[in-house]
Amino acid sequence: MHKLVQDVARNRLDNVLAFQTLNEGLSWIDLAFNEDPTEVNNWPKLDLLVPHILSLFEYLTEYEIKNEATRLMARLQYYFLKRPIFQRQNH
């Protein structure tokens, strides 16, 4: 979905619905990002999810949803730390 359309849709949500929608999005991403982020074979799938996760984090911060996102942030951190190390070792 285009960023402008996303922004318009978000601006039309009241705070309660926005909070519920963010929690639902967080649950979906958490289910999709269920692979081991340190396993090289999982990276193609995780590569597709990273932009969505980063976008979600932006709004989680805005709505102060922190505790629910902690596990996902930790898994993403492992992915970001492991991937560059592997790439440097194999080039």
N, CA, C and O atoms as CSV, one atom per row, in Angstrom:
chain,resi,resn,atom,element,x,y,z
A,1,MET,N,N,0.847,-1.167,0.000
A,1,MET,CA,C,0.000,0.000,0.000
A,1,MET,C,C,0.899,1.239,0.000
A,1,MET,O,O,1.899,1.289,0.717
A,2,HIS,N,N,0.548,2.203,-0.782
A,2,HIS,CA,C,1.323,3.428,-0.892
A,2,HIS,C,C,1.367,4.163,0.449
A,2,HIS,O,O,0.392,4.158,1.200
A,3,LYS,N,N,2.491,4.787,0.739
A,3,LYS,CA,C,2.688,5.486,2.023
A,3,LYS,C,C,1.626,6.559,2.258
A,3,LYS,O,O,1.148,6.706,3.382
A,4,LEU,N,N,1.252,7.304,1.234
A,4,LEU,CA,C,0.240,8.348,1.377
A,4,LEU,C,C,-1.109,7.746,1.791
A,4,LEU,O,O,-1.796,8.288,2.656
A,5,VAL,N,N,-1.478,6.635,1.175
A,5,VAL,CA,C,-2.734,5.965,1.519
A,5,VAL,C,C,-2.678,5.466,2.962
A,5,VAL,O,O,-3.662,5.565,3.694
A,6,GLN,N,N,-1.538,4.934,3.366
A,6,GLN,CA,C,-1.367,4.479,4.746
A,6,GLN,C,C,-1.544,5.639,5.719
A,6,GLN,O,O,-2.244,5.511,6.723
A,7,ASP,N,N,-0.909,6.768,5.422
A,7,ASP,CA,C,-1.002,7.936,6.307
A,7,ASP,C,C,-2.433,8.446,6.426
A,7,ASP,O,O,-2.883,8.789,7.519
A,8,VAL,N,N,-3.144,8.496,5.316
A,8,VAL,CA,C,-4.540,8.945,5.348
A,8,VAL,C,C,-5.383,7.980,6.178
A,8,VAL,O,O,-6.188,8.407,7.006
A,9,ALA,N,N,-5.200,6.701,5.959
A,9,ALA,CA,C,-5.964,5.702,6.723
A,9,ALA,C,C,-5.658,5.810,8.213
A,9,ALA,O,O,-6.573,5.752,9.034
A,10,ARG,N,N,-4.389,5.967,8.573
A,10,ARG,CA,C,-4.012,6.093,9.985
A,10,ARG,C,C,-4.604,7.336,10.627
A,10,ARG,O,O,-5.052,7.298,11.772
A,11,ASN,N,N,-4.604,8.429,9.892
A,11,ASN,CA,C,-5.134,9.683,10.425
A,11,ASN,C,C,-6.631,9.612,10.685
A,11,ASN,O,O,-7.155,10.380,11.492
A,12,ARG,N,N,-7.312,8.719,10.024
A,12,ARG,CA,C,-8.760,8.568,10.215
A,12,ARG,C,C,-9.112,7.645,11.375
A,12,ARG,O,O,-10.274,7.579,11.776
A,13,LEU,N,N,-8.146,6.944,11.911
A,13,LEU,CA,C,-8.398,6.038,13.031
A,13,LEU,C,C,-8.430,6.814,14.345
A,13,LEU,O,O,-7.630,7.725,14.561
A,14,ASP,N,N,-9.361,6.442,15.217
A,14,ASP,CA,C,-9.290,7.026,16.556
A,14,ASP,C,C,-8.209,6.275,17.335
A,14,ASP,O,O,-7.746,5.224,16.893
A,15,ASN,N,N,-7.808,6.802,18.477
A,15,ASN,CA,C,-6.680,6.238,19.230
A,15,ASN,C,C,-6.920,4.793,19.667
A,15,ASN,O,O,-5.993,3.983,19.647
A,16,VAL,N,N,-8.135,4.466,20.056
A,16,VAL,CA,C,-8.426,3.097,20.506
A,16,VAL,C,C,-8.288,2.122,19.342
A,16,VAL,O,O,-7.664,1.069,19.481
A,17,LEU,N,N,-8.864,2.468,18.205
A,17,LEU,CA,C,-8.775,1.598,17.036
A,17,LEU,C,C,-7.330,1.523,16.526
A,17,LEU,O,O,-6.883,0.457,16.104
A,18,ALA,N,N,-6.612,2.622,16.560
A,18,ALA,CA,C,-5.206,2.618,16.139
A,18,ALA,C,C,-4.384,1.695,17.036
A,18,ALA,O,O,-3.551,0.930,16.550
A,19,PHE,N,N,-4.620,1.768,18.333
A,19,PHE,CA,C,-3.906,0.912,19.292
A,19,PHE,C,C,-4.214,-0.562,19.010
A,19,PHE,O,O,-3.309,-1.395,19.003
A,20,GLN,N,N,-5.484,-0.879,18.780
A,20,GLN,CA,C,-5.872,-2.258,18.489
A,20,GLN,C,C,-5.257,-2.739,17.180
A,20,GLN,O,O,-4.789,-3.874,17.084
A,21,THR,N,N,-5.261,-1.874,16.179
A,21,THR,CA,C,-4.703,-2.224,14.876
A,21,THR,C,C,-3.202,-2.470,14.974
A,21,THR,O,O,-2.687,-3.410,14.369
A,22,LEU,N,N,-2.505,-1.641,15.725
A,22,LEU,CA,C,-1.060,-1.834,15.910
A,22,LEU,C,C,-0.767,-3.139,16.639
A,22,LEU,O,O,0.161,-3.861,16.275
A,23,ASN,N,N,-1.542,-3.438,17.654
A,23,ASN,CA,C,-1.339,-4.703,18.367
A,23,ASN,C,C,-1.606,-5.895,17.466
A,23,ASN,O,O,-0.904,-6.903,17.540
A,24,GLU,N,N,-2.613,-5.785,16.620
A,24,GLU,CA,C,-2.908,-6.864,15.679
A,24,GLU,C,C,-1.768,-7.003,14.672
A,24,GLU,O,O,-1.339,-8.117,14.371
A,25,GLY,N,N,-1.283,-5.890,14.155
A,25,GLY,CA,C,-0.150,-5.927,13.228
A,25,GLY,C,C,1.086,-6.527,13.875
A,25,GLY,O,O,1.813,-7.301,13.252
A,26,LEU,N,N,1.316,-6.167,15.118
A,26,LEU,CA,C,2.444,-6.720,15.859
A,26,LEU,C,C,2.312,-8.237,15.995
A,26,LEU,O,O,3.297,-8.962,15.851
A,27,SER,N,N,1.118,-8.708,16.268
A,27,SER,CA,C,0.886,-10.158,16.384
A,27,SER,C,C,1.150,-10.866,15.058
A,27,SER,O,O,1.764,-11.932,15.032
A,28,TRP,N,N,0.684,-10.271,13.956
A,28,TRP,CA,C,0.903,-10.878,12.642
A,28,TRP,C,C,2.385,-10.949,12.303
A,28,TRP,O,O,2.875,-11.981,11.845
A,29,ILE,N,N,3.092,-9.853,12.528
A,29,ILE,CA,C,4.527,-9.822,12.226
A,29,ILE,C,C,5.276,-10.798,13.127
A,29,ILE,O,O,6.190,-11.487,12.675
A,30,ASP,N,N,4.896,-10.856,14.384
A,30,ASP,CA,C,5.548,-11.770,15.317
A,30,ASP,C,C,5.372,-13.217,14.859
A,30,ASP,O,O,6.303,-14.016,14.958
A,31,LEU,N,N,4.188,-13.557,14.362
A,31,LEU,CA,C,3.960,-14.910,13.835
A,31,LEU,C,C,4.779,-15.163,12.573
A,31,LEU,O,O,5.318,-16.255,12.389
A,32,ALA,N,N,4.874,-14.168,11.713
A,32,ALA,CA,C,5.617,-14.329,10.466
A,32,ALA,C,C,7.123,-14.387,10.709
A,32,ALA,O,O,7.845,-15.074,9.987
A,33,PHE,N,N,7.591,-13.673,11.715
A,33,PHE,CA,C,9.023,-13.599,12.035
A,33,PHE,C,C,9.354,-14.661,13.083
A,33,PHE,O,O,10.012,-14.381,14.085
A,34,ASN,N,N,8.884,-15.884,12.833
A,34,ASN,CA,C,9.054,-16.942,13.823
A,34,ASN,C,C,10.267,-17.825,13.563
A,34,ASN,O,O,10.543,-18.750,14.327
A,35,GLU,N,N,10.978,-17.544,12.500
A,35,GLU,CA,C,12.171,-18.322,12.182
A,35,GLU,C,C,13.367,-17.817,12.992
A,35,GLU,O,O,13.365,-16.684,13.473
A,36,ASP,N,N,14.365,-18.650,13.135
A,36,ASP,CA,C,15.591,-18.267,13.834
A,36,ASP,C,C,16.313,-17.193,13.020
A,36,ASP,O,O,16.758,-17.463,11.904
A,37,PRO,N,N,16.436,-15.977,13.564
A,37,PRO,CA,C,17.052,-14.886,12.792
A,37,PRO,C,C,18.552,-15.041,12.598
A,37,PRO,O,O,19.149,-14.304,11.815
A,38,THR,N,N,19.170,-15.984,13.296
A,38,THR,CA,C,20.605,-16.198,13.112
A,38,THR,C,C,20.888,-17.286,12.076
A,38,THR,O,O,22.046,-17.518,11.729
A,39,GLU,N,N,19.851,-17.950,11.583
A,39,GLU,CA,C,20.003,-19.022,10.598
A,39,GLU,C,C,19.985,-18.443,9.179
A,39,GLU,O,O,18.998,-17.838,8.761
A,40,VAL,N,N,21.059,-18.628,8.461
A,40,VAL,CA,C,21.238,-18.057,7.124
A,40,VAL,C,C,20.098,-18.434,6.180
A,40,VAL,O,O,19.662,-17.600,5.387
A,41,ASN,N,N,19.618,-19.643,6.246
A,41,ASN,CA,C,18.557,-20.098,5.340
A,41,ASN,C,C,17.236,-19.359,5.553
A,41,ASN,O,O,16.377,-19.372,4.671
A,42,ASN,N,N,17.064,-18.728,6.689
A,42,ASN,CA,C,15.835,-17.989,6.983
A,42,ASN,C,C,15.887,-16.541,6.496
A,42,ASN,O,O,14.857,-15.867,6.462
A,43,TRP,N,N,17.043,-16.066,6.129
A,43,TRP,CA,C,17.199,-14.647,5.801
A,43,TRP,C,C,16.346,-14.177,4.624
A,43,TRP,O,O,15.823,-13.065,4.684
A,44,PRO,N,N,16.175,-14.964,3.552
A,44,PRO,CA,C,15.327,-14.460,2.462
A,44,PRO,C,C,13.900,-14.117,2.934
A,44,PRO,O,O,13.335,-13.101,2.529
A,45,LYS,N,N,13.339,-14.958,3.777
A,45,LYS,CA,C,11.994,-14.679,4.304
A,45,LYS,C,C,12.034,-13.452,5.220
A,45,LYS,O,O,11.170,-12.579,5.138
A,46,LEU,N,N,13.021,-13.397,6.070
A,46,LEU,CA,C,13.122,-12.289,7.019
A,46,LEU,C,C,13.428,-10.974,6.305
A,46,LEU,O,O,12.979,-9.913,6.739
A,47,ASP,N,N,14.192,-11.041,5.210
A,47,ASP,CA,C,14.481,-9.830,4.416
A,47,ASP,C,C,13.193,-9.136,3.987
A,47,ASP,O,O,13.111,-7.908,3.988
A,48,LEU,N,N,12.203,-9.920,3.625
A,48,LEU,CA,C,10.924,-9.356,3.182
A,48,LEU,C,C,10.154,-8.696,4.316
A,48,LEU,O,O,9.374,-7.772,4.082
A,49,LEU,N,N,10.365,-9.156,5.531
A,49,LEU,CA,C,9.621,-8.641,6.680
A,49,LEU,C,C,10.256,-7.405,7.308
A,49,LEU,O,O,9.557,-6.605,7.930
A,50,VAL,N,N,11.552,-7.237,7.157
A,50,VAL,CA,C,12.270,-6.157,7.848
A,50,VAL,C,C,11.662,-4.773,7.601
A,50,VAL,O,O,11.459,-4.041,8.570
A,51,PRO,N,N,11.358,-4.372,6.361
A,51,PRO,CA,C,10.783,-3.027,6.180
A,51,PRO,C,C,9.457,-2.850,6.920
A,51,PRO,O,O,9.167,-1.771,7.437
A,52,HIS,N,N,8.660,-3.908,6.966
A,52,HIS,CA,C,7.369,-3.842,7.661
A,52,HIS,C,C,7.566,-3.742,9.176
A,52,HIS,O,O,6.841,-3.021,9.861
A,53,ILE,N,N,8.542,-4.464,9.677
A,53,ILE,CA,C,8.840,-4.418,11.110
A,53,ILE,C,C,9.316,-3.030,11.504
A,53,ILE,O,O,8.872,-2.480,12.513
A,54,LEU,N,N,10.213,-2.463,10.714
A,54,LEU,CA,C,10.730,-1.127,11.024
A,54,LEU,C,C,9.613,-0.082,10.977
A,54,LEU,O,O,9.566,0.818,11.816
A,55,SER,N,N,8.732,-0.199,10.013
A,55,SER,CA,C,7.587,0.715,9.928
A,55,SER,C,C,6.683,0.547,11.138
A,55,SER,O,O,6.207,1.531,11.703
A,56,LEU,N,N,6.451,-0.674,11.530
A,56,LEU,CA,C,5.618,-0.952,12.696
A,56,LEU,C,C,6.238,-0.361,13.957
A,56,LEU,O,O,5.529,0.210,14.785
A,57,PHE,N,N,7.556,-0.492,14.111
A,57,PHE,CA,C,8.231,0.060,15.289
A,57,PHE,C,C,8.031,1.567,15.398
A,57,PHE,O,O,7.880,2.101,16.497
A,58,GLU,N,N,8.030,2.249,14.254
A,58,GLU,CA,C,7.827,3.694,14.260
A,58,GLU,C,C,6.500,4.042,14.930
A,58,GLU,O,O,6.429,4.976,15.730
A,59,TYR,N,N,5.469,3.303,14.609
A,59,TYR,CA,C,4.152,3.590,15.179
A,59,TYR,C,C,3.985,3.018,16.583
A,59,TYR,O,O,3.232,3.567,17.387
A,60,LEU,N,N,4.670,1.935,16.883
A,60,LEU,CA,C,4.629,1.396,18.244
A,60,LEU,C,C,5.206,2.406,19.222
A,60,LEU,O,O,4.702,2.564,20.334
A,61,THR,N,N,6.259,3.083,18.807
A,61,THR,CA,C,6.869,4.112,19.641
A,61,THR,C,C,5.916,5.287,19.824
A,61,THR,O,O,5.769,5.821,20.923
A,62,GLU,N,N,5.275,5.680,18.730
A,62,GLU,CA,C,4.334,6.796,18.784
A,62,GLU,C,C,3.187,6.523,19.754
A,62,GLU,O,O,2.738,7.426,20.460
A,63,TYR,N,N,2.718,5.286,19.786
A,63,TYR,CA,C,1.611,4.915,20.668
A,63,TYR,C,C,2.079,4.295,21.977
A,63,TYR,O,O,1.270,3.802,22.763
A,64,GLU,N,N,3.380,4.322,22.205
A,64,GLU,CA,C,3.993,3.841,23.434
A,64,GLU,C,C,3.638,2.382,23.749
A,64,GLU,O,O,3.349,2.027,24.892
A,65,ILE,N,N,3.667,1.566,22.719
A,65,ILE,CA,C,3.479,0.122,22.887
A,65,ILE,C,C,4.881,-0.471,22.920
A,65,ILE,O,O,5.477,-0.739,21.877
A,66,LYS,N,N,5.396,-0.671,24.112
A,66,LYS,CA,C,6.797,-1.087,24.235
A,66,LYS,C,C,6.944,-2.539,24.658
A,66,LYS,O,O,7.689,-3.287,24.025
A,67,ASN,N,N,6.265,-2.948,25.691
A,67,ASN,CA,C,6.450,-4.292,26.218
A,67,ASN,C,C,6.116,-5.373,25.194
A,67,ASN,O,O,6.804,-6.390,25.106
A,68,GLU,N,N,5.061,-5.147,24.425
A,68,GLU,CA,C,4.636,-6.134,23.448
A,68,GLU,C,C,5.650,-6.312,22.319
A,68,GLU,O,O,5.716,-7.379,21.709
A,69,ALA,N,N,6.427,-5.293,22.043
A,69,ALA,CA,C,7.367,-5.322,20.920
A,69,ALA,C,C,8.768,-5.794,21.313
A,69,ALA,O,O,9.613,-5.991,20.440
A,70,THR,N,N,9.025,-5.974,22.582
A,70,THR,CA,C,10.373,-6.284,23.051
A,70,THR,C,C,10.929,-7.563,22.434
A,70,THR,O,O,12.079,-7.582,21.996
A,71,ARG,N,N,10.139,-8.624,22.394
A,71,ARG,CA,C,10.617,-9.896,21.853
A,71,ARG,C,C,10.963,-9.766,20.372
A,71,ARG,O,O,11.992,-10.264,19.915
A,72,LEU,N,N,10.094,-9.095,19.636
A,72,LEU,CA,C,10.337,-8.901,18.217
A,72,LEU,C,C,11.582,-8.050,17.987
A,72,LEU,O,O,12.367,-8.340,17.085
A,73,MET,N,N,11.770,-7.023,18.776
A,73,MET,CA,C,12.963,-6.179,18.654
A,73,MET,C,C,14.225,-6.992,18.910
A,73,MET,O,O,15.222,-6.826,18.207
A,74,ALA,N,N,14.192,-7.858,19.898
A,74,ALA,CA,C,15.368,-8.674,20.208
A,74,ALA,C,C,15.699,-9.606,19.045
A,74,ALA,O,O,16.868,-9.772,18.698
A,75,ARG,N,N,14.689,-10.206,18.449
A,75,ARG,CA,C,14.922,-11.113,17.322
A,75,ARG,C,C,15.474,-10.342,16.119
A,75,ARG,O,O,16.364,-10.829,15.421
A,76,LEU,N,N,14.953,-9.159,15.885
A,76,LEU,CA,C,15.443,-8.335,14.789
A,76,LEU,C,C,16.893,-7.911,15.037
A,76,LEU,O,O,17.694,-7.827,14.107
A,77,GLN,N,N,17.210,-7.650,16.289
A,77,GLN,CA,C,18.579,-7.282,16.649
A,77,GLN,C,C,19.539,-8.416,16.303
A,77,GLN,O,O,20.603,-8.174,15.733
A,78,TYR,N,N,19.172,-9.653,16.642
A,78,TYR,CA,C,20.031,-10.800,16.297
A,78,TYR,C,C,20.231,-10.903,14.790
A,78,TYR,O,O,21.331,-11.190,14.319
A,79,TYR,N,N,19.168,-10.667,14.044
A,79,TYR,CA,C,19.247,-10.706,12.583
A,79,TYR,C,C,20.231,-9.649,12.072
A,79,TYR,O,O,21.091,-9.943,11.242
A,80,PHE,N,N,20.097,-8.421,12.572
A,80,PHE,CA,C,20.972,-7.335,12.117
A,80,PHE,C,C,22.421,-7.556,12.541
A,80,PHE,O,O,23.337,-7.170,11.815
A,81,LEU,N,N,22.641,-8.153,13.674
A,81,LEU,CA,C,24.008,-8.397,14.137
A,81,LEU,C,C,24.664,-9.553,13.393
A,81,LEU,O,O,25.834,-9.463,13.022
A,82,LYS,N,N,23.942,-10.616,13.175
A,82,LYS,CA,C,24.503,-11.826,12.571
A,82,LYS,C,C,24.754,-11.667,11.069
A,82,LYS,O,O,25.772,-12.132,10.557
A,83,ARG,N,N,23.859,-11.034,10.388
A,83,ARG,CA,C,23.951,-10.959,8.931
A,83,ARG,C,C,25.227,-10.257,8.436
A,83,ARG,O,O,25.916,-10.812,7.580
A,84,PRO,N,N,25.565,-9.071,8.935
A,84,PRO,CA,C,26.802,-8.426,8.445
A,84,PRO,C,C,28.065,-9.239,8.765
A,84,PRO,O,O,29.006,-9.255,7.972
A,85,ILE,N,N,28.088,-9.898,9.898
A,85,ILE,CA,C,29.252,-10.709,10.266
A,85,ILE,C,C,29.405,-11.844,9.265
A,85,ILE,O,O,30.508,-12.115,8.790
A,86,PHE,N,N,28.307,-12.502,8.947
A,86,PHE,CA,C,28.337,-13.603,7.975
A,86,PHE,C,C,28.776,-13.103,6.604
A,86,PHE,O,O,29.604,-13.729,5.943
A,87,GLN,N,N,28.221,-11.977,6.183
A,87,GLN,CA,C,28.564,-11.453,4.852
A,87,GLN,C,C,30.036,-11.079,4.747
A,87,GLN,O,O,30.667,-11.315,3.717
A,88,ARG,N,N,30.581,-10.497,5.808
A,88,ARG,CA,C,32.014,-10.137,5.799
A,88,ARG,C,C,32.882,-11.392,5.746
A,88,ARG,O,O,33.920,-11.397,5.085
A,89,GLN,N,N,32.470,-12.451,6.431
A,89,GLN,CA,C,33.260,-13.671,6.456
A,89,GLN,C,C,33.236,-14.408,5.120
A,89,GLN,O,O,34.159,-15.160,4.808
A,90,ASN,N,N,32.196,-14.197,4.338
A,90,ASN,CA,C,32.035,-14.946,3.093
A,90,ASN,C,C,32.323,-14.114,1.844
A,90,ASN,O,O,31.992,-14.536,0.736
A,91,HIS,N,N,32.918,-12.968,2.003
A,91,HIS,CA,C,33.294,-12.156,0.831
A,91,HIS,C,C,34.762,-11.951,0.762
A,91,HIS,O,O,35.251,-11.294,-0.157
